[in-house]
Amino acid sequence: MNALLRQRDLMEFMNISRATLWRMQRHDDFPKPVILMGCKRWLREEIESWLEAKKQAPSREVQVA
């Protein structure tokens, strides 16, 4: 069974602030939470897969003119 992460657990797992989590949620590719009885929970497996995909994606490099 997949582990469910509370917002606080997710922020600690990713080492991010609440504001950063909010910004990340605005992107379409960030995993959507599961809502259980009005509480948001994220599947740990989905978060780990998303992070792994981000690591493997080519980074956008800033070009200096």
C-alpha positions in Angstrom: 0.0 0.0 0.0 1.2 3.5 -0.8 2.1 5.8 2.0 0.1 9.0 2.3 1.9 12.2 3.2 0.3 15.1 5.0 1.2 18.6 3.8 3.7 18.9 6.7 5.2 15.5 5.9 5.5 16.4 2.2 7.2 19.7 3.0 9.7 18.0 5.3 10.3 15.1 2.8 11.0 17.6 0.0 12.7 20.2 2.3 10.5 23.0 1.0 8.3 25.8 2.5 4.6 26.0 2.4 4.8 28.8 -0.2 7.1 26.7 -2.4 4.7 23.8 -2.2 1.8 26.2 -3.2 3.8 27.4 -6.2 4.6 23.8 -7.2 1.0 22.8 -7.0 0.1 25.5 -9.5 2.1 23.6 -12.2 0.1 21.0 -14.1 2.7 18.3 -13.8 2.9 18.3 -9.9 1.0 15.3 -8.5 -2.5 16.1 -7.3 -3.4 15.3 -3.7 -6.0 12.7 -2.8 -8.7 14.2 -0.7 -9.9 12.0 2.2 -12.7 13.3 4.3 -11.7 16.9 3.4 -8.0 16.3 4.1 -5.3 16.5 1.4 -2.8 13.7 1.2 -0.2 13.0 -1.4 0.9 9.5 -2.5 4.6 9.1 -1.6 5.2 7.0 -4.7 3.8 9.7 -7.0 6.0 12.3 -5.4 9.1 10.1 -5.6 8.3 9.4 -9.3 7.8 13.1 -10.0 11.1 14.0 -8.3 12.9 11.3 -10.3 11.4 12.6 -13.6 12.6 16.1 -12.6 16.1 14.9 -12.0 16.3 13.2 -15.4 14.7 16.1 -17.4 17.2 18.3 -19.1 17.8 21.4 -17.1 17.1 24.8 -18.5 20.4 26.7 -18.8 20.6 30.4 -18.7 22.4 31.8 -21.7 24.4 35.0 -21.2 24.5 37.2 -24.2 
